[in-house]
Amino acid sequence: MPEEQPQPGTSCVVAACEEPAVVYVDVSDGQPLEGETAVPMCDQHATHWRETG
């Protein structure tokens, strides 16, 4: 499991987003997706993913 918070200066995984990532979001229900199970996102995208993902 990745650390709970990305390192300072980490960018949000959403390419069009310019906000810094503040949390890791599980995007694959624990199953590796392209080698990852969680990706760094800003608050806005993390909230959106959790509501719709």
C-alpha positions, -999 to +999 in steps of 0.1 A: +000+000+000+014+034-009+020+060+017-011+081+026+002+114+013+023+121-018+057+138-014+054+177-016+055+189-051+039+158-066+015+166-094-021+154-096-023+124-120-049+142-140-029+157-169-050+189-173-048+196-135-023+221-122-030+215-085-006+196-063-015+160-053-025+157-016-037+122-014-034+087-030-066+073-044-071+036-049-082+033-085-082-004-089-099-020-058-065-032-047-056-049-080-026-036-099-035-013-128-005-007-150+016-017-120-001+007-096-031+004-073-032+040-062-024+073-078-018+108-065-046+133-069-056+168-057-085+171-033-110+180-061-102+151-084-099+126-054-134+137-043-148+133-079-132+099-083-146+086-050-181+098-059-181+084-094-154+057-093 
